[in-house]
Amino acid sequence: MLRARGGWQALRRCASLPRARRAVRLRVREALGALEPADAVQVQGWVRSVRSQKEVLFLHINDGSSLENLQVVADPSLENRDLTFGSAVEVQGKLVKSPHKMQNMELKAETIRVVGPCDTWSFPLKMKERHPLEYVRQFPHLRCRNNTLGSLLRIRSEATAAIHSFFQDNGYVHIHTPIITSNDCEGAGELFQIETSNEARESAEKTHFFNVPAFLTVSGQLHLEVMSGAFTHVFTFGPTFRAENSQSRRHLAEFYMVEAELSFTESLQDIMQVMEDLFKTATSTVLSKCPCDVELFHKYIAPAQKTKGRLEQMLKNKFVTISYSEAVEILRQASQTFTFKPEWGCDLQTEHEKYLVKHCGEVPVFVINYPYDLKPFYMRDNEDGPQHTVAAVDLLVPGIGELCGGSLREERLPFLESRLQRLGLADAYQWYLDLRKFGSVPHGGFGMGFERYLQYILGVDNIKDVIPFPRFSHSCLL
């Protein structure tokens, strides 16, 4: 009993002894933004530069949380041969006020541990070198360690969050639409077909895995329309795929689409207002939360585009609206010679779209009421004449052309049945006709290409430079 009591007393004495204070782990962004010094801090990241002097060792480290690096000041005795550019390190020490005007805080190191060494001779990225995007595109597995791509990924993250917040703040329900589908929403036939490895080797007469041909989705719109029969406001934000055999600066085989559907709306203006509000809200958020990252693109990647001034003008002004017929007339009267002659009934080409934006003062332009025969079956017939149109809208932006496309959907069963029968699609879309039989309401929606949006706000020329992994720039896909 006494022995047991003595053991408890010893434990109490040990517990009362002063303990070594555990280091607080901080992200680089948190350390740079700290208001007060701290005695025990731990920062982990990758070395961006090493400079050794006789009496002091300087490191700059980054962990992806900030474009700006954290300066580490250490005794030269802490240096070792593995402490090189690109190596992963863990630094512990004191966070102190920096004497330099360009940085609020710096870390006075007490210990530096190299977690992962880096062979600087074979590492394709070099210290203090501004690599062009064409160069880093060759290394899809390493290019995220480049400043430019780091900034891009932070911007993508904030833009994604801003888009979700916009819809949630306005009462939209987020729907996860399928990636594998039997529907061709765009009707263009540019689809990636899904089959198992066995199916690829066997005869085409064999049964499909899903019993019907299956494809990677080109749009979540038709699935959103299903949900808009139960929820008045829905949206989706996910990957889509287009099998366009193009390696141009404008095309991607895989990209992200933001799509929304609104029930109980009979006005194309309602759809356009949501498009404009989403565009402005997301852009304002990105500019306020990622000012340094955005500035890097505007200053070093696309200085000639004057993107910053264009964005400021866009946020202040109301978007312009013109009809398709007005657009064609403007193009016909243009002094510019176009590769594709503008004619009523023909689709607007990129050169036409860019000219229209320029003609309207370099602000985003809504083009509405397109020819009936140009657009898919689900767009609402305007019942006008002699030039037959549908209630469709495209949003054109400077330097890019089309960014968003939308329409009122055809909610009237006889109109929809008639058009599907003429196209020979009535049997395939019987389920879609059912939506018009049971509680159908006027509704509409739109889609926005996320990468094109990023390309516009950053002024990037090649759309492949706004995706995390460039798919076809390496000898194999990652």
C-alpha positions as CSV (number, residue, x, y, z in Angstrom):
1,M,0.0,0.0,0.0
2,L,2.8,2.4,1.0
3,R,4.8,1.3,-2.1
4,A,1.8,2.1,-4.3
5,R,1.2,5.5,-2.6
6,G,4.9,6.4,-3.1
7,G,4.6,5.6,-6.8
8,W,1.7,8.0,-7.2
9,Q,3.6,10.7,-5.4
10,A,6.6,10.2,-7.8
11,L,4.3,10.5,-10.8
12,R,2.9,13.8,-9.4
13,R,6.4,15.2,-9.0
14,C,7.3,14.3,-12.6
15,A,4.1,15.9,-13.8
16,S,4.9,19.1,-12.0
17,L,8.4,19.4,-13.6
18,P,8.6,22.0,-16.4
19,R,8.2,20.5,-19.8
20,A,9.9,21.5,-23.1
21,R,7.5,23.6,-25.0
22,R,6.3,21.8,-28.1
23,A,6.8,23.7,-31.4
24,V,3.7,25.0,-33.1
25,R,3.5,23.9,-36.7
26,L,2.7,26.8,-39.1
27,R,2.1,27.1,-42.8
28,V,4.4,29.5,-44.6
29,R,1.3,31.8,-45.2
30,E,0.5,31.8,-41.5
31,A,4.1,32.6,-40.5
32,L,4.3,35.5,-43.0
33,G,1.0,36.9,-41.7
34,A,1.8,36.5,-38.0
35,L,1.3,39.6,-35.9
36,E,3.6,38.7,-33.1
37,P,6.9,36.8,-32.7
38,A,6.8,33.2,-31.4
39,D,9.4,31.2,-29.5
40,A,8.8,27.7,-30.7
41,V,7.7,27.3,-34.3
42,Q,8.0,24.5,-36.9
43,V,7.7,25.1,-40.6
44,Q,7.9,22.4,-43.3
45,G,8.3,22.9,-47.0
46,W,10.7,22.9,-50.0
47,V,13.8,25.0,-50.4
48,R,13.5,27.6,-53.1
49,S,17.0,29.2,-52.6
50,V,20.1,28.6,-50.4
51,R,22.7,31.3,-49.7
52,S,25.6,30.6,-47.4
53,Q,27.7,33.4,-46.0
54,K,30.6,33.3,-43.6
55,E,28.5,34.2,-40.5
56,V,25.0,33.3,-41.6
57,L,23.0,30.9,-43.7
58,F,19.9,32.1,-45.6
59,L,17.1,29.8,-46.9
60,H,13.9,30.6,-48.6
61,I,11.2,27.9,-48.2
62,N,7.7,27.4,-49.6
63,D,5.0,24.9,-48.8
64,G,2.5,25.9,-51.5
65,S,0.3,28.0,-49.2
66,S,1.7,31.3,-50.6
67,L,3.5,32.8,-53.6
68,E,5.9,34.5,-51.2
69,N,8.6,32.4,-49.6
70,L,9.5,32.5,-45.9
71,Q,13.1,33.5,-45.2
72,V,15.0,31.3,-42.7
73,V,18.1,32.7,-41.0
74,A,20.5,30.1,-39.5
75,D,24.0,29.5,-38.2
76,P,26.3,28.1,-41.0
77,S,26.9,25.1,-38.8
78,L,23.4,23.9,-39.6
79,E,24.3,23.6,-43.3
80,N,24.8,20.1,-44.9
81,R,25.3,18.8,-48.4
82,D,21.7,17.7,-48.7
83,L,20.4,21.2,-48.0
84,T,19.9,22.2,-51.6
85,F,17.4,23.8,-53.9
86,G,14.4,21.6,-54.2
87,S,15.0,19.6,-51.0
88,A,12.2,19.0,-48.5
89,V,13.0,20.4,-45.0
90,E,11.6,20.7,-41.6
91,V,12.8,23.8,-39.7
92,Q,12.3,24.6,-36.0
93,G,13.1,27.9,-34.3
94,K,11.8,31.3,-33.4
95,L,9.6,33.5,-35.5
96,V,11.0,37.0,-35.3
97,K,10.3,40.4,-36.9
98,S,12.3,40.7,-40.1
99,P,14.5,43.8,-40.5
100,H,13.7,43.8,-44.2
101,K,10.9,45.9,-45.5
102,M,9.7,43.3,-48.0
103,Q,8.9,40.7,-45.3
104,N,7.1,41.0,-42.0
105,M,8.5,37.9,-40.3
106,E,11.4,35.5,-40.7
107,L,12.3,32.3,-39.0
108,K,15.5,32.1,-36.9
109,A,16.4,28.4,-37.1
110,E,17.5,26.3,-34.3
111,T,17.3,23.0,-36.1
112,I,17.1,22.1,-39.8
113,R,16.2,18.6,-40.9
114,V,16.4,17.5,-44.5
115,V,13.4,15.2,-45.0
116,G,13.9,14.6,-48.7
117,P,17.1,15.5,-50.6
118,C,17.0,16.7,-54.2
119,D,19.6,16.1,-56.9
120,T,19.9,19.6,-58.3
121,W,21.9,18.5,-61.3
122,S,19.1,16.3,-62.7
123,F,16.2,18.4,-61.4
124,P,14.8,20.1,-64.5
125,L,13.7,23.3,-62.6
126,K,16.6,25.6,-61.7
127,M,17.0,28.1,-58.8
128,K,16.0,31.7,-59.5
129,E,15.3,30.9,-63.1
130,R,12.0,32.1,-64.7
131,H,11.1,29.1,-66.8
132,P,8.7,29.7,-69.7
133,L,5.4,27.8,-69.7
134,E,6.4,25.9,-72.9
135,Y,9.4,24.5,-70.9
136,V,7.6,23.4,-67.8
137,R,4.8,21.8,-69.9
138,Q,7.3,19.1,-70.7
139,F,7.3,18.0,-67.0
140,P,3.7,17.5,-66.0
141,H,4.8,15.6,-62.9
142,L,7.0,18.4,-61.6
143,R,5.6,21.7,-63.0
144,C,3.4,22.3,-60.0
145,R,6.7,23.2,-58.1
146,N,7.1,26.2,-60.5
147,N,5.9,29.6,-59.2
148,T,3.5,30.1,-62.1
149,L,1.8,26.8,-61.8
150,G,1.7,27.2,-58.0
151,S,-0.2,30.5,-58.4
152,L,-2.5,28.9,-61.0
153,L,-3.5,26.1,-58.6
154,R,-4.2,28.4,-55.7
155,I,-6.4,30.6,-58.1
156,R,-8.2,27.4,-59.3
157,S,-8.9,26.5,-55.7
158,E,-10.2,29.9,-54.7
159,A,-12.3,30.2,-57.9
160,T,-13.8,26.7,-57.3
161,A,-14.7,27.7,-53.8
162,A,-16.2,31.1,-55.0
163,I,-18.4,29.3,-57.5
164,H,-19.7,26.9,-55.0
165,S,-20.3,29.7,-52.5
166,F,-22.2,31.8,-55.1
167,F,-24.7,29.0,-55.8
168,Q,-25.1,27.9,-52.2
169,D,-25.6,31.5,-51.1
170,N,-28.4,31.8,-53.7
171,G,-30.2,28.7,-52.7
172,Y,-29.0,26.2,-55.3
173,V,-28.7,22.5,-54.6
174,H,-25.4,20.9,-55.7
175,I,-26.0,17.8,-57.8
176,H,-23.4,15.2,-58.7
177,T,-24.3,14.3,-62.3
178,P,-22.9,11.1,-63.9
179,I,-19.6,11.0,-65.8
180,I,-20.6,7.8,-67.7
181,T,-23.8,8.3,-69.6
182,S,-25.7,7.1,-72.7
183,N,-26.8,10.6,-73.6
184,D,-25.2,13.0,-76.1
185,C,-26.3,16.4,-74.8
186,E,-24.6,18.5,-77.5
187,G,-25.6,16.3,-80.4
188,A,-22.3,16.8,-82.1
189,G,-21.1,13.2,-82.0
190,E,-17.7,14.2,-80.4
191,L,-17.8,11.5,-77.7
192,F,-15.4,9.2,-76.0
193,Q,-17.0,5.8,-75.9
194,I,-16.6,3.6,-72.8
195,E,-15.8,-0.1,-73.2
196,T,-13.9,-2.7,-71.2
197,S,-10.5,-4.0,-72.3
198,N,-12.2,-7.3,-73.2
199,E,-14.9,-5.5,-75.3
200,A,-12.2,-3.7,-77.2
201,R,-10.7,-7.1,-78.3
202,E,-14.0,-8.9,-78.9
203,S,-16.5,-8.5,-81.7
204,A,-18.7,-5.4,-81.8
205,E,-21.7,-7.8,-81.7
206,K,-21.0,-8.8,-78.1
207,T,-23.2,-7.3,-75.4
208,H,-22.0,-4.0,-74.0
209,F,-21.0,-3.8,-70.3
210,F,-24.0,-1.5,-69.6
211,N,-26.2,-3.3,-72.2
212,V,-26.2,0.0,-74.2
213,P,-23.3,2.1,-75.7
214,A,-21.9,4.3,-72.9
215,F,-19.9,7.5,-73.2
216,L,-17.9,10.0,-71.1
217,T,-20.3,12.9,-70.5
218,V,-20.1,16.1,-72.6
219,S,-22.5,17.9,-70.2
220,G,-24.5,17.4,-67.1
221,Q,-27.4,19.5,-68.4
222,L,-30.0,16.8,-69.2
223,H,-29.4,15.2,-65.7
224,L,-29.8,18.6,-64.1
225,E,-33.1,19.1,-66.0
226,V,-34.3,15.9,-64.3
227,M,-33.5,17.4,-60.9
228,S,-35.1,20.7,-61.8
229,G,-38.4,18.9,-61.7
230,A,-38.0,18.6,-57.9
231,F,-35.7,21.5,-57.0
232,T,-36.2,25.0,-58.3
233,H,-32.5,25.8,-58.4
234,V,-29.7,23.2,-59.1
235,F,-26.1,23.2,-60.3
236,T,-23.2,20.9,-61.0
237,F,-19.5,21.4,-61.3
238,G,-17.5,18.5,-62.7
239,P,-15.4,17.0,-65.5
240,T,-16.7,16.8,-69.0
241,F,-15.1,15.3,-72.1
242,R,-15.0,16.2,-75.8
243,A,-13.4,14.0,-78.5
244,E,-12.4,16.9,-80.7
245,N,-9.2,15.8,-82.5
246,S,-7.5,19.1,-82.0
247,Q,-4.2,20.2,-80.4
248,S,-5.0,23.9,-80.7
249,R,-4.5,26.4,-77.9
250,R,-8.3,26.6,-77.4
251,H,-9.2,22.9,-77.0
252,L,-9.1,20.4,-74.2
253,A,-10.2,16.7,-74.2
254,E,-11.0,17.0,-70.5
255,F,-12.2,20.1,-68.8
256,Y,-14.5,21.3,-66.0
257,M,-18.0,22.7,-66.6
258,V,-20.2,24.8,-64.3
259,E,-23.8,24.2,-65.1
260,A,-27.1,25.5,-63.6
261,E,-30.8,25.1,-64.1
262,L,-33.6,27.4,-62.9
263,S,-37.2,26.3,-62.7
264,F,-40.2,28.7,-63.0
265,T,-38.5,31.2,-65.3
266,E,-39.9,32.4,-68.6
267,S,-37.3,35.1,-69.2
268,L,-33.9,34.6,-70.9
269,Q,-32.9,37.8,-69.0
270,D,-33.2,35.8,-65.8
271,I,-30.6,33.3,-67.0
272,M,-28.3,36.1,-68.3
273,Q,-28.5,37.8,-64.9
274,V,-27.3,34.7,-63.1
275,M,-24.5,34.3,-65.6
276,E,-23.4,37.9,-65.1
277,D,-23.7,37.7,-61.3
278,L,-21.7,34.5,-61.1
279,F,-19.0,35.8,-63.4
280,K,-18.6,39.0,-61.4
281,T,-18.8,37.5,-58.0
282,A,-16.3,34.7,-58.7
283,T,-13.9,37.2,-60.3
284,S,-14.1,39.7,-57.4
285,T,-13.4,36.9,-54.9
286,V,-10.4,35.6,-56.8
287,L,-9.0,39.2,-57.1
288,S,-9.4,39.9,-53.4
289,K,-8.1,36.5,-52.1
290,C,-5.3,35.9,-54.6
291,P,-3.9,39.3,-55.4
292,C,-0.2,38.3,-55.7
293,D,-1.0,35.2,-57.7
294,V,-3.2,37.0,-60.2
295,E,-0.6,39.8,-60.4
296,L,2.1,37.3,-61.4
297,F,0.1,36.4,-64.5
298,H,-0.9,39.9,-65.4
299,K,2.7,41.2,-64.9
300,Y,4.9,38.4,-66.2
301,I,2.8,35.9,-68.2
302,A,0.4,38.2,-70.2
303,P,1.5,41.8,-69.8
304,A,0.5,42.7,-73.3
305,Q,-3.1,41.6,-72.7
306,K,-3.8,44.4,-70.2
307,T,-6.0,41.9,-68.4
308,K,-6.1,43.8,-65.1
309,G,-7.6,46.9,-66.6
310,R,-10.1,44.8,-68.6
311,L,-11.3,43.0,-65.5
312,E,-11.7,46.2,-63.6
313,Q,-13.8,47.6,-66.4
314,M,-15.8,44.4,-66.6
315,L,-16.7,44.5,-62.9
316,K,-17.9,48.1,-63.1
317,N,-20.0,47.9,-66.2
318,K,-23.2,46.1,-67.2
319,F,-22.7,43.5,-69.9
320,V,-23.9,44.4,-73.4
321,T,-26.8,42.5,-75.1
322,I,-27.3,42.1,-78.9
323,S,-29.4,39.7,-81.0
324,Y,-27.8,37.2,-83.3
325,S,-29.3,39.1,-86.3
326,E,-27.7,42.3,-85.0
327,A,-24.4,40.5,-84.6
328,V,-24.5,39.2,-88.2
329,E,-25.3,42.8,-89.5
330,I,-22.4,44.2,-87.5
331,L,-20.1,41.6,-89.0
332,R,-21.3,42.2,-92.5
333,Q,-20.6,45.9,-92.2
334,A,-17.1,45.4,-90.7
335,S,-14.1,46.6,-92.6
336,Q,-12.2,43.5,-91.4
337,T,-11.9,40.6,-93.8
338,F,-13.0,37.3,-92.1
339,T,-11.8,33.8,-93.0
340,F,-15.4,32.7,-92.6
341,K,-17.9,34.9,-94.3
342,P,-20.7,36.0,-91.8
343,E,-24.1,34.8,-93.0
344,W,-27.4,34.6,-91.3
345,G,-28.0,30.9,-90.3
346,C,-24.3,30.1,-89.9
347,D,-22.6,29.7,-86.5
348,L,-20.4,32.5,-85.2
349,Q,-16.7,31.6,-85.4
350,T,-14.1,32.7,-82.9
351,E,-12.9,35.5,-85.2
352,H,-16.5,36.8,-85.3
353,E,-17.0,36.6,-81.6
354,K,-13.7,38.5,-80.9
355,Y,-14.7,41.2,-83.3
356,L,-18.1,41.6,-81.8
357,V,-16.6,42.1,-78.3
358,K,-14.1,44.6,-79.7
359,H,-17.0,46.4,-81.5
360,C,-19.0,46.7,-78.3
361,G,-16.1,48.3,-76.3
362,E,-14.1,45.3,-75.0
363,V,-16.7,44.3,-72.5
364,P,-18.6,41.0,-72.2
365,V,-21.4,40.6,-74.7
366,F,-24.6,38.5,-74.6
367,V,-25.7,37.3,-78.1
368,I,-29.3,36.1,-78.0
369,N,-31.9,34.4,-80.2
370,Y,-29.9,32.1,-82.4
371,P,-31.3,30.4,-85.6
372,Y,-33.6,27.5,-84.8
373,D,-31.6,25.0,-86.9
374,L,-28.3,25.9,-85.3
375,K,-29.2,24.8,-81.8
376,P,-30.0,21.5,-80.0
377,F,-33.5,20.1,-79.7
378,Y,-34.1,21.2,-76.1
379,M,-33.9,25.0,-76.7
380,R,-37.2,26.9,-76.7
381,D,-38.8,27.8,-79.9
382,N,-39.4,31.6,-80.2
383,E,-42.2,31.0,-82.8
384,D,-41.0,34.0,-84.7
385,G,-40.5,34.5,-88.4
386,P,-39.6,34.7,-91.1
387,Q,-36.2,34.1,-89.5
388,H,-37.0,31.2,-87.1
389,T,-35.0,31.5,-83.8
390,V,-34.7,29.9,-80.3
391,A,-34.3,31.5,-76.9
392,A,-30.6,30.8,-76.7
393,V,-27.7,33.0,-75.4
394,D,-23.9,32.9,-75.6
395,L,-21.7,35.1,-73.5
396,L,-18.7,36.4,-75.4
397,V,-15.6,37.8,-73.6
398,P,-12.5,39.7,-74.8
399,G,-9.6,37.6,-76.1
400,I,-11.5,34.4,-75.8
401,G,-14.9,34.5,-77.6
402,E,-17.6,32.2,-76.2
403,L,-17.4,31.6,-72.5
404,C,-20.9,30.6,-71.5
405,G,-23.9,29.1,-73.4
406,G,-27.5,28.8,-72.2
407,S,-31.1,28.9,-73.2
408,L,-34.7,28.6,-72.1
409,R,-35.6,24.9,-72.4
410,E,-38.6,23.7,-74.4
411,E,-41.2,22.9,-71.8
412,R,-44.1,22.5,-74.2
413,L,-44.7,18.8,-75.0
414,P,-46.1,19.1,-78.5
415,F,-43.2,21.3,-79.7
416,L,-40.6,18.9,-78.2
417,E,-42.3,15.8,-79.5
418,S,-42.4,17.3,-83.0
419,R,-38.8,18.2,-83.1
420,L,-37.5,14.9,-81.7
421,Q,-39.6,13.0,-84.2
422,R,-38.1,15.0,-87.1
423,L,-34.6,14.3,-85.7
424,G,-35.4,10.6,-85.2
425,L,-34.7,10.8,-81.5
426,A,-38.2,10.3,-80.0
427,D,-37.5,6.8,-78.8
428,A,-34.1,7.5,-77.3
429,Y,-35.5,10.5,-75.4
430,Q,-38.8,9.1,-74.2
431,W,-37.7,9.7,-70.6
432,Y,-37.0,13.4,-71.5
433,L,-40.5,13.7,-72.9
434,D,-41.9,12.2,-69.7
435,L,-40.5,15.2,-67.8
436,R,-42.9,17.4,-69.9
437,K,-45.9,15.2,-69.0
438,F,-45.6,15.3,-65.3
439,G,-45.6,18.8,-63.7
440,S,-43.5,20.5,-66.4
441,V,-42.7,24.2,-65.8
442,P,-40.9,26.9,-67.8
443,H,-37.2,26.6,-67.0
444,G,-33.7,27.4,-68.4
445,G,-30.1,27.1,-67.7
446,F,-26.5,27.6,-68.8
447,G,-23.0,26.2,-68.7
448,M,-19.6,27.8,-68.3
449,G,-16.2,26.3,-69.2
450,F,-14.1,26.7,-66.1
451,E,-10.8,26.6,-67.9
452,R,-11.9,29.2,-70.4
453,Y,-13.0,31.4,-67.5
454,L,-9.5,31.1,-65.9
455,Q,-7.9,31.7,-69.3
456,Y,-9.9,35.0,-69.5
457,I,-9.2,36.4,-66.1
458,L,-5.5,35.5,-66.2
459,G,-4.9,36.5,-69.8
460,V,-3.3,33.1,-70.7
461,D,-2.9,32.3,-74.4
462,N,-2.9,28.5,-74.2
463,I,-5.7,26.9,-72.4
464,K,-3.5,23.9,-71.6
465,D,-1.6,26.2,-69.2
466,V,-4.6,26.5,-66.8
467,I,-5.0,22.8,-66.1
468,P,-3.1,20.9,-63.4
469,F,-1.9,18.2,-65.7
470,P,-1.3,18.9,-69.5
471,R,-2.6,15.6,-71.0
472,F,-0.6,15.4,-74.2
473,S,2.6,17.2,-73.6
474,H,4.5,14.1,-72.3
475,S,5.4,10.8,-73.9
476,C,2.7,9.2,-71.8
477,L,-0.4,10.2,-69.9
478,L,-0.1,10.5,-66.1
